[in-house]
């Protein structure tokens, strides 16, 4: 019979069933169980750096262990699910953070909380849908033709006139509101 060649990878014999579990292995009751940042990242699929960022922005909160490690209440899992859904809807983190501030700390968002949050975001989402639909329809004609006409194209920005609108691409207001390319 002999020892298998890879005996070091076999499980160790189980401790007696009469022995209490090791203190390191003891699981807290669900109401008091705290999760490490790695456990939260594994459960949610959100990078540890993103969790730290969310915490710095007040979207989630943690406590600290004796070794100064972050520990999260289980309720953070539901909060993170709400945050991710809101992000997928295109909401900026500032809007999401404002909504999260209205939720009670220390408990997972309820169905009633979600209804209240989603109702408050509805008008913004409807406007985003209208804008994106209009943008899609205009880009089909504009970029589809390949001309990028300097007289009719809403992407034209002479003398960087739209710099005051902030970083990134911007359409002149007339281009999006009129439903046709601007005469610039």
Backbone as CSV, one residue per row, in Angstrom:
resi,resn,N_x,N_y,N_z,CA_x,CA_y,CA_z,C_x,C_y,C_z
1,UNK,0.828,-1.178,0.000,0.000,0.000,0.000,0.868,1.234,0.000
2,UNK,1.570,1.732,0.673,2.464,2.869,0.563,1.753,4.223,0.535
3,UNK,2.561,5.242,0.612,2.056,6.620,0.614,1.981,7.101,-0.825
4,UNK,0.873,7.731,-1.211,0.782,8.258,-2.563,1.870,9.303,-2.785
5,UNK,2.367,9.419,-4.022,3.471,10.350,-4.275,3.130,11.806,-3.948
6,UNK,1.882,12.187,-4.030,1.508,13.572,-3.749,0.726,13.648,-2.437
7,UNK,1.234,12.962,-1.421,0.528,12.909,-0.139,0.376,14.279,0.510
8,UNK,1.232,15.225,0.184,1.165,16.556,0.786,-0.069,17.339,0.334
9,UNK,-0.713,16.914,-0.760,-1.885,17.659,-1.231,-3.200,17.021,-0.762
10,UNK,-3.132,15.922,-0.040,-4.342,15.287,0.462,-4.860,16.045,1.681
11,UNK,-6.166,16.045,1.917,-6.697,16.751,3.093,-6.197,16.126,4.373
12,UNK,-6.024,16.962,5.386,-5.607,16.471,6.688,-6.769,15.744,7.342
13,UNK,-6.487,14.795,8.237,-7.583,14.106,8.924,-8.451,15.107,9.688
14,UNK,-9.742,14.847,9.728,-10.696,15.716,10.419,-10.506,15.613,11.927
15,UNK,-10.725,16.724,12.600,-10.653,16.741,14.056,-11.857,15.990,14.610
16,UNK,-11.763,15.634,15.839,-12.848,14.906,16.480,-14.121,15.740,16.445
17,UNK,-15.246,15.082,16.257,-16.535,15.774,16.191,-16.907,16.377,17.535
18,UNK,-16.270,15.922,18.619,-16.600,16.437,19.941,-15.874,17.737,20.269
19,UNK,-14.853,18.092,19.495,-14.103,19.310,19.772,-14.862,20.515,19.230
20,UNK,-14.845,21.625,19.972,-15.471,22.854,19.441,-14.634,23.383,18.279
21,UNK,-15.250,24.108,17.366,-14.482,24.649,16.253,-13.441,25.644,16.746
22,UNK,-12.373,25.744,15.994,-11.305,26.682,16.311,-11.861,28.102,16.290
23,UNK,-11.413,28.988,17.187,-11.915,30.360,17.197,-11.716,31.063,15.853
24,UNK,-10.657,30.739,15.129,-10.432,31.365,13.830,-11.480,30.926,12.819
25,UNK,-12.051,29.784,13.011,-13.017,29.231,12.066,-14.462,29.530,12.465
26,UNK,-14.673,30.048,13.685,-16.027,30.288,14.146,-16.698,31.304,13.250
27,UNK,-17.917,31.000,12.844,-18.681,31.916,11.998,-19.633,32.697,12.894
28,UNK,-19.653,33.990,12.673,-20.550,34.841,13.452,-21.977,34.637,12.970
29,UNK,-22.904,35.001,13.802,-24.313,34.967,13.400,-24.490,35.925,12.225
30,UNK,-25.424,35.639,11.291,-25.585,36.490,10.120,-25.770,37.965,10.455
31,UNK,-26.391,38.273,11.591,-26.620,39.677,11.929,-25.330,40.390,12.324
32,UNK,-24.302,39.642,12.744,-23.070,40.285,13.183,-21.894,39.992,12.262
33,UNK,-22.091,39.203,11.244,-20.992,38.816,10.379,-20.504,39.990,9.545
34,UNK,-19.206,40.192,9.573,-18.583,41.232,8.772,-17.744,40.573,7.688
35,UNK,-17.682,41.211,6.545,-16.948,40.679,5.405,-15.698,41.503,5.159
36,UNK,-14.627,40.824,4.768,-13.404,41.542,4.401,-13.601,42.176,3.029
37,UNK,-12.726,43.088,2.679,-12.821,43.738,1.380,-12.650,42.708,0.258
38,UNK,-11.806,41.710,0.475,-11.625,40.654,-0.517,-12.872,39.809,-0.704
39,UNK,-13.568,39.514,0.410,-14.812,38.746,0.329,-15.894,39.542,-0.412
40,UNK,-15.975,40.839,-0.134,-16.962,41.677,-0.823,-16.629,41.729,-2.317
41,UNK,-15.363,41.892,-2.637,-14.951,41.929,-4.041,-15.293,40.613,-4.740
42,UNK,-15.032,39.502,-4.080,-15.323,38.195,-4.675,-16.826,37.992,-4.868
43,UNK,-17.622,38.416,-3.904,-19.074,38.231,-3.986,-19.724,39.112,-5.042
44,UNK,-19.187,40.324,-5.237,-19.836,41.295,-6.124,-19.195,41.395,-7.500
45,UNK,-17.955,40.944,-7.631,-17.244,41.117,-8.888,-16.705,42.528,-9.066
46,UNK,-16.706,43.306,-8.015,-16.209,44.688,-8.043,-14.781,44.684,-7.509
47,UNK,-13.890,45.353,-8.218,-12.487,45.394,-7.818,-12.325,46.047,-6.450
48,UNK,-11.328,45.599,-5.712,-11.044,46.154,-4.395,-10.812,47.664,-4.507
49,UNK,-10.088,48.090,-5.535,-9.838,49.529,-5.702,-11.136,50.294,-5.902
50,UNK,-12.101,49.708,-6.600,-13.404,50.368,-6.794,-14.159,50.444,-5.470
51,UNK,-14.066,49.394,-4.657,-14.709,49.424,-3.341,-14.127,50.552,-2.487
52,UNK,-12.807,50.693,-2.519,-12.166,51.778,-1.779,-12.641,53.133,-2.313
53,UNK,-12.749,53.248,-3.634,-13.218,54.497,-4.247,-14.651,54.793,-3.820
54,UNK,-15.538,53.790,-3.884,-16.930,53.986,-3.460,-16.986,54.459,-2.009
55,UNK,-16.134,53.875,-1.187,-16.119,54.268,0.216,-15.647,55.709,0.363
56,UNK,-14.645,56.103,-0.418,-14.147,57.487,-0.332,-15.197,58.489,-0.779
57,UNK,-16.137,58.045,-1.610,-17.210,58.913,-2.102,-18.484,58.817,-1.260
58,UNK,-18.447,58.012,-0.198,-19.595,57.919,0.703,-20.701,57.002,0.217
59,UNK,-20.433,56.187,-0.801,-21.456,55.269,-1.305,-21.631,54.068,-0.385
60,UNK,-20.546,53.623,0.226,-20.585,52.506,1.167,-19.731,52.886,2.375
61,UNK,-19.889,52.129,3.439,-19.118,52.392,4.664,-18.552,51.088,5.199
62,UNK,-17.445,51.201,5.902,-16.839,50.031,6.529,-16.445,50.377,7.952
63,UNK,-16.148,49.334,8.691,-15.536,49.504,10.002,-14.113,48.984,9.861
64,UNK,-13.336,49.114,10.894,-11.959,48.633,10.854,-11.750,47.553,11.901
65,UNK,-10.979,46.542,11.522,-10.644,45.469,12.457,-9.516,45.951,13.369
66,UNK,-9.160,45.126,14.323,-8.045,45.458,15.205,-6.751,45.655,14.447
67,UNK,-6.620,44.989,13.313,-5.440,45.126,12.470,-5.604,46.208,11.409
68,UNK,-6.603,47.070,11.566,-6.896,48.197,10.670,-7.304,47.746,9.261
69,UNK,-7.899,46.577,9.162,-8.421,46.108,7.873,-9.895,46.480,7.774
70,UNK,-10.318,46.796,6.554,-11.729,47.140,6.337,-12.605,45.916,6.540
71,UNK,-13.743,46.138,7.187,-14.764,45.103,7.366,-16.107,45.723,7.004
72,UNK,-16.888,44.987,6.224,-18.177,45.473,5.733,-19.311,44.619,6.270
73,UNK,-20.397,45.269,6.632,-21.609,44.546,7.005,-22.166,43.876,5.749
74,UNK,-22.876,42.778,5.927,-23.446,42.057,4.780,-24.378,42.940,3.949
75,UNK,-24.991,43.931,4.585,-25.911,44.827,3.875,-25.229,45.563,2.737
76,UNK,-23.896,45.664,2.783,-23.178,46.368,1.715,-23.342,45.640,0.375
77,UNK,-23.578,44.346,0.398,-23.753,43.590,-0.840,-24.964,44.103,-1.622
78,UNK,-26.055,44.350,-0.932,-27.264,44.864,-1.588,-27.051,46.298,-2.053
79,UNK,-26.390,47.111,-1.212,-26.098,48.495,-1.614,-25.259,48.500,-2.881
80,UNK,-24.277,47.634,-2.957,-23.426,47.567,-4.149,-24.215,47.102,-5.371
81,UNK,-25.163,46.211,-5.167,-26.011,45.782,-6.292,-26.817,46.967,-6.826
82,UNK,-27.363,47.782,-5.926,-28.122,48.967,-6.339,-27.201,49.943,-7.077
83,UNK,-25.995,50.144,-6.556,-25.028,51.046,-7.194,-24.706,50.568,-8.605
84,UNK,-24.459,49.275,-8.760,-24.099,48.741,-10.082,-25.255,48.867,-11.072
85,UNK,-26.469,48.610,-10.639,-27.628,48.761,-11.512,-27.755,50.223,-11.936
86,UNK,-27.609,51.138,-10.991,-27.709,52.567,-11.305,-26.617,52.983,-12.289
87,UNK,-25.415,52.443,-12.122,-24.339,52.754,-13.060,-24.661,52.222,-14.455
88,UNK,-25.209,51.021,-14.532,-25.584,50.456,-15.835,-26.654,51.290,-16.521
89,UNK,-27.462,51.977,-15.722,-28.488,52.854,-16.289,-27.880,54.172,-16.753
90,UNK,-26.593,54.380,-16.485,-25.918,55.579,-16.943,-25.933,56.728,-15.956
91,UNK,-26.325,56.465,-14.723,-26.371,57.545,-13.739,-24.962,57.856,-13.234
92,UNK,-24.647,59.132,-13.102,-23.335,59.504,-12.559,-23.231,59.128,-11.084
93,UNK,-22.009,58.878,-10.639,-21.804,58.486,-9.237,-22.298,59.555,-8.268
94,UNK,-22.225,60.818,-8.651,-22.711,61.878,-7.750,-24.211,61.722,-7.489
95,UNK,-24.970,61.370,-8.509,-26.420,61.166,-8.353,-26.676,59.925,-7.499
96,UNK,-25.896,58.882,-7.755,-26.045,57.647,-6.983,-25.687,57.901,-5.516
97,UNK,-24.605,58.640,-5.283,-24.184,58.933,-3.908,-25.258,59.725,-3.175
98,UNK,-25.870,60.685,-3.860,-26.942,61.473,-3.253,-28.094,60.559,-2.831
99,UNK,-28.443,59.619,-3.691,-29.521,58.682,-3.372,-29.132,57.762,-2.210
100,UNK,-27.888,57.301,-2.183,-27.435,56.400,-1.121,-27.443,57.104,0.241
101,UNK,-27.215,58.417,0.234,-27.230,59.168,1.491,-28.613,59.160,2.131
102,UNK,-29.649,58.948,1.318,-31.019,58.955,1.829,-31.429,57.609,2.424
103,UNK,-30.591,56.593,2.229,-30.888,55.272,2.776,-30.310,55.149,4.182
104,UNK,-31.001,54.429,5.055,-30.467,54.236,6.407,-29.187,53.400,6.369
105,UNK,-28.221,53.784,7.187,-26.981,53.006,7.296,-27.257,51.708,8.035
106,UNK,-26.436,50.715,7.748,-26.496,49.487,8.522,-27.547,48.485,8.099
107,UNK,-28.301,48.761,7.055,-29.239,47.744,6.589,-29.263,47.755,5.067
108,UNK,-29.636,46.622,4.538,-29.711,46.498,3.085,-30.907,47.284,2.567
109,UNK,-30.786,47.889,1.370,-31.947,48.559,0.778,-33.096,47.571,0.573
110,UNK,-34.288,48.007,0.884,-35.472,47.162,0.737,-36.115,47.394,-0.624
111,UNK,-37.147,46.624,-0.915,-37.896,46.821,-2.162,-38.518,48.209,-2.195
112,UNK,-38.999,48.683,-1.053,-39.574,50.031,-0.986,-38.504,51.090,-1.254
113,UNK,-37.291,50.873,-0.728,-36.183,51.798,-1.003,-35.899,51.838,-2.503
114,UNK,-35.848,50.656,-3.121,-35.558,50.585,-4.551,-36.639,51.297,-5.362
115,UNK,-37.905,51.106,-5.009,-38.992,51.797,-5.729,-38.835,53.310,-5.617
116,UNK,-38.495,53.784,-4.433,-38.326,55.216,-4.217,-37.135,55.746,-5.036
117,UNK,-36.017,55.017,-5.009,-34.838,55.445,-5.771,-35.119,55.434,-7.267
118,UNK,-35.681,54.354,-7.758,-35.917,54.252,-9.205,-36.932,55.287,-9.668
119,UNK,-37.913,55.615,-8.839,-38.877,56.656,-9.208,-38.190,58.014,-9.294
120,UNK,-37.240,58.265,-8.400,-36.538,59.555,-8.429,-35.617,59.662,-9.640
121,UNK,-35.193,58.543,-10.200,-34.307,58.549,-11.364,-35.063,58.491,-12.690
122,UNK,-36.352,58.233,-12.649,-37.131,57.986,-13.869,-37.057,59.146,-14.871
123,UNK,-37.276,60.385,-14.422,-37.269,61.523,-15.344,-35.904,61.689,-16.003
124,UNK,-34.843,61.553,-15.210,-33.491,61.654,-15.757,-33.250,60.565,-16.795
125,UNK,-33.688,59.347,-16.492,-33.507,58.242,-17.440,-34.309,58.458,-18.715
126,UNK,-35.532,58.942,-18.587,-36.337,59.229,-19.779,-35.645,60.264,-20.661
127,UNK,-35.076,61.295,-20.058,-34.359,62.325,-20.824,-33.119,61.732,-21.491
128,UNK,-32.400,60.882,-20.787,-31.219,60.223,-21.372,-31.613,59.359,-22.564
129,UNK,-32.713,58.649,-22.433,-33.184,57.797,-23.531,-33.535,58.652,-24.736
130,UNK,-34.253,59.759,-24.516,-34.599,60.666,-25.627,-33.337,61.201,-26.307
131,UNK,-32.375,61.649,-25.504,-31.141,62.206,-26.050,-30.354,61.155,-26.821
132,UNK,-30.224,59.967,-26.253,-29.477,58.907,-26.927,-30.165,58.465,-28.220
133,UNK,-31.476,58.387,-28.213,-32.209,58.020,-29.426,-31.992,59.068,-30.505
134,UNK,-32.072,60.329,-30.135,-31.865,61.411,-31.094,-30.423,61.401,-31.609
135,UNK,-29.482,61.196,-30.729,-28.080,61.120,-31.121,-27.854,59.965,-32.089
136,UNK,-28.404,58.805,-31.783,-28.264,57.648,-32.665,-28.818,57.960,-34.052
137,UNK,-29.995,58.546,-34.090,-30.621,58.849,-35.376,-29.817,59.878,-36.168
138,UNK,-29.251,60.873,-35.498,-28.457,61.883,-36.196,-27.125,61.329,-36.666
139,UNK,-26.513,60.470,-35.858,-25.215,59.933,-36.249,-25.339,58.979,-37.429
140,UNK,-26.464,58.295,-37.543,-26.664,57.429,-38.706,-26.523,58.233,-39.987
141,UNK,-27.129,59.421,-40.038,-27.073,60.252,-41.233,-25.754,60.962,-41.383
142,UNK,-25.224,61.489,-40.310,-24.018,62.301,-40.381,-22.771,61.460,-40.642
143,UNK,-22.475,60.553,-39.761,-21.261,59.767,-39.913,-21.444,58.724,-41.011
144,UNK,-22.680,58.284,-41.194,-22.948,57.304,-42.246,-22.575,57.813,-43.622
145,UNK,-22.758,59.116,-43.868,-22.434,59.643,-45.192,-20.950,59.900,-45.331
146,UNK,-20.241,60.106,-44.240,-18.803,60.298,-44.284,-18.356,61.710,-44.596
147,UNK,-19.273,62.622,-44.799,-18.858,63.965,-45.234,-18.334,64.818,-44.089
148,UNK,-18.959,64.719,-42.924,-18.635,65.605,-41.807,-18.538,67.047,-42.300
149,UNK,-19.551,67.473,-42.991,-19.628,68.805,-43.595,-19.338,69.890,-42.572
150,UNK,-18.460,70.814,-42.924,-18.134,71.902,-42.024,-19.281,72.883,-41.884
151,UNK,-20.214,72.874,-42.809,-21.346,73.791,-42.713,-22.526,73.176,-41.967
152,UNK,-22.726,71.888,-42.078,-23.941,71.283,-41.532,-23.707,70.295,-40.402
153,UNK,-22.483,69.905,-40.145,-22.233,68.834,-39.173,-22.268,69.349,-37.732
154,UNK,-23.036,68.689,-36.859,-23.086,69.116,-35.462,-21.786,68.819,-34.712
155,UNK,-20.880,68.045,-35.313,-19.617,67.744,-34.643,-18.596,68.863,-34.828
156,UNK,-18.860,69.783,-35.740,-17.945,70.885,-35.998,-17.936,71.813,-34.790
157,UNK,-16.773,72.303,-34.420,-16.629,73.145,-33.242,-15.620,74.255,-33.548
158,UNK,-16.011,75.233,-34.380,-15.036,76.268,-34.772,-14.550,77.066,-33.564
159,UNK,-13.260,77.326,-33.553,-12.619,78.130,-32.511,-12.868,77.559,-31.113
160,UNK,-13.099,76.264,-31.040,-13.296,75.574,-29.760,-14.376,76.252,-28.919
161,UNK,-15.469,76.638,-29.567,-16.556,77.355,-28.913,-17.219,76.549,-27.803
162,UNK,-17.112,75.230,-27.853,-17.785,74.400,-26.846,-16.878,74.032,-25.675
163,UNK,-15.698,74.626,-25.598,-14.765,74.303,-24.508,-15.370,74.603,-23.141
164,UNK,-16.229,75.597,-23.070,-16.846,75.957,-21.796,-17.837,74.936,-21.288
165,UNK,-18.216,73.976,-22.123,-19.166,72.938,-21.724,-18.503,71.841,-20.899
166,UNK,-17.173,71.884,-20.768,-16.460,70.867,-20.009,-15.719,69.912,-20.921
167,UNK,-14.996,68.955,-20.338,-14.200,68.034,-21.145,-15.076,67.074,-21.942
168,UNK,-14.517,66.557,-23.016,-15.207,65.569,-23.835,-15.976,66.198,-24.975
169,UNK,-16.544,65.368,-25.843,-17.271,65.877,-27.002,-18.615,66.465,-26.603
170,UNK,-19.019,67.511,-27.302,-20.299,68.169,-27.041,-20.925,68.569,-28.361
171,UNK,-22.215,68.422,-28.435,-22.960,68.914,-29.582,-23.454,70.309,-29.262
172,UNK,-23.455,71.189,-30.250,-24.086,72.491,-30.000,-25.541,72.262,-29.620
173,UNK,-26.093,73.056,-28.716,-27.474,72.844,-28.255,-28.480,72.766,-29.406
174,UNK,-28.290,73.545,-30.455,-29.246,73.517,-31.561,-29.211,72.198,-32.299
175,UNK,-28.069,71.532,-32.307,-27.959,70.267,-33.033,-28.825,69.187,-32.403
176,UNK,-28.863,69.148,-31.069,-29.618,68.096,-30.400,-31.088,68.457,-30.275
177,UNK,-31.400,69.734,-30.129,-32.791,70.092,-29.888,-33.599,70.178,-31.170
178,UNK,-32.961,70.491,-32.271,-33.704,70.654,-33.519,-33.933,69.336,-34.233
179,UNK,-33.156,68.316,-33.861,-33.323,67.029,-34.521,-32.659,66.974,-35.886
180,UNK,-31.837,67.976,-36.223,-31.103,67.987,-37.487,-29.779,68.688,-37.260
181,UNK,-28.830,68.519,-38.168,-27.525,69.149,-37.989,-27.650,70.668,-37.884
182,UNK,-26.755,71.247,-37.112,-26.763,72.700,-36.919,-26.124,73.408,-38.106
183,UNK,-26.491,74.652,-38.324,-25.887,75.467,-39.371,-24.771,76.293,-38.759
184,UNK,-23.653,75.660,-38.518,-22.498,76.362,-37.940,-21.343,76.291,-38.883
